[in-house]
Amino acid sequence: MLKGIDPLLTPELLMHLSAMGHGEWVAVVDANFTADFLSAGKPLVRLPGHTLERVSKAVLSVIPLAEDVACPAAYMRVSHQPLEHRTAAQQAVVALLQQEGLPENRVEPVERFAFYDKIKGASLIVQSGEATAYGNAMYCKGVIL
């Protein structure tokens, strides 16, 4: 146990987040995500029983978002819905990001299959216990000053 560290952050997860450099992406995905298949050799950490919002909050407590990337946060857009449509889990993540100081226009909704392509470039996948569909997000790590 470490003082001031979110208890949801396991030693394994902290190790992988710490090893990431600026400009690398971490994906926080839902319980139904094909994480084993899409992780393809990259680290996969599971935090079952926790929501997308809760896991995102823990991850964002130790990494800054990239300032030099137009949209350093993204979520999987719901198929066959208007661009502005968000699930409750997605709304919670966008609200969390706004609390962290990231304007809504810097959070990108990514079409489902484009999200799968984007996740191939992630350095780390964290699988939450989020049970709602499309409960997936990605964050680009910034520079720690």
C-alpha positions in Angstrom: 0.0 0.0 0.0 1.3 3.4 -0.9 0.2 6.7 0.6 -1.7 8.9 -1.8 -2.1 6.3 -4.5 -5.5 5.2 -5.5 -6.0 1.6 -4.0 -7.4 0.4 -7.3 -4.0 0.8 -8.9 -2.3 -2.6 -8.5 1.5 -2.9 -8.5 1.3 -4.5 -12.0 -0.8 -1.6 -13.3 1.4 1.0 -11.8 4.5 -0.6 -13.3 3.0 -0.5 -16.8 1.7 3.0 -16.5 5.0 4.2 -15.2 6.9 2.5 -18.1 4.8 4.3 -20.7 6.3 7.4 -22.3 4.6 10.5 -23.4 2.5 10.0 -26.5 1.6 6.4 -25.6 -2.0 5.3 -25.2 -3.7 3.3 -22.5 -7.1 1.7 -23.2 -9.7 1.1 -20.5 -12.1 -1.4 -21.9 -15.3 -3.0 -20.7 -15.9 -6.6 -19.5 -17.1 -7.8 -22.9 -14.2 -6.3 -24.9 -12.1 -8.8 -26.9 -9.1 -7.8 -24.8 -7.1 -11.1 -25.1 -7.3 -11.0 -28.9 -6.6 -7.3 -29.3 -3.9 -7.1 -26.7 -1.7 -9.3 -29.0 1.4 -9.4 -26.8 1.0 -6.0 -25.0 0.2 -5.9 -21.3 -3.4 -6.6 -20.2 -4.4 -5.8 -16.7 -7.8 -6.8 -15.4 -9.7 -4.9 -12.7 -13.1 -6.8 -12.6 -16.0 -5.4 -10.7 -15.2 -1.8 -11.4 -16.8 0.6 -13.8 -15.2 2.4 -16.7 -15.5 5.7 -14.8 -13.8 4.3 -11.7 -10.9 2.7 -13.5 -10.4 5.8 -15.7 -10.4 7.9 -12.6 -7.7 5.7 -11.0 -5.6 5.7 -14.2 -5.9 9.5 -14.7 -4.8 10.1 -11.1 -1.3 9.1 -12.0 -0.8 10.1 -15.7 -1.3 13.5 -17.3 -3.1 13.8 -20.6 -1.1 14.9 -23.6 -1.2 18.6 -24.3 0.3 18.2 -27.8 -2.4 15.9 -29.1 -5.7 17.3 -30.5 -7.8 14.7 -28.7 -5.9 12.9 -26.0 -9.0 11.1 -24.9 -11.4 8.9 -27.0 -14.3 6.6 -26.4 -16.0 4.0 -28.6 -18.9 5.6 -30.3 -22.2 3.7 -30.3 -23.0 2.2 -33.7 -26.1 3.4 -35.6 -26.6 6.4 -33.3 -26.1 10.1 -33.8 -22.5 11.4 -33.3 -23.5 13.2 -30.1 -25.2 10.1 -28.5 -23.4 8.8 -25.4 -24.2 5.9 -23.0 -24.3 6.7 -19.3 -20.8 5.2 -18.9 -19.5 7.4 -21.7 -21.2 10.5 -20.2 -19.5 9.7 -16.9 -16.1 9.5 -18.5 -16.6 12.8 -20.4 -17.7 14.5 -17.2 -14.6 13.1 -15.4 -12.4 14.4 -18.1 -14.0 17.8 -17.9 -13.3 17.8 -14.1 -9.7 17.1 -15.0 -9.7 20.2 -17.1 -10.1 18.6 -20.6 -12.6 20.4 -22.7 -15.3 18.2 -24.3 -14.1 19.1 -27.8 -10.8 17.3 -27.1 -12.6 14.0 -26.4 -13.1 12.0 -29.6 -16.0 9.6 -30.3 -14.4 6.9 -32.4 -16.5 4.5 -34.6 -16.4 0.9 -33.3 -14.1 -0.7 -35.9 -11.9 2.4 -36.0 -11.6 2.1 -32.2 -10.4 -1.5 -32.7 -7.7 -0.3 -35.1 -6.8 2.5 -32.7 -6.4 0.1 -29.8 -3.7 -1.8 -31.8 -1.5 1.2 -31.1 -2.1 1.2 -27.4 0.8 0.3 -25.1 -1.5 -1.1 -22.4 -5.0 -2.4 -22.1 -6.9 -2.3 -18.8 -10.0 -4.4 -18.7 -12.6 -3.1 -16.3 -15.8 -4.8 -15.1 -18.0 -2.3 -17.0 -21.1 -4.2 -18.0 -22.6 -1.7 -20.4 -22.0 -2.0 -24.2 -19.5 0.5 -25.7 -17.8 1.1 -22.3 -14.4 1.6 -23.8 -12.0 4.6 -23.7 -8.4 5.5 -24.5 -6.1 8.1 -23.0 -2.8 9.5 -24.4 -0.2 10.0 -21.7 1.4 13.4 -21.6 4.7 14.7 -20.3 5.2 14.8 -16.5 6.9 18.1 -15.6 
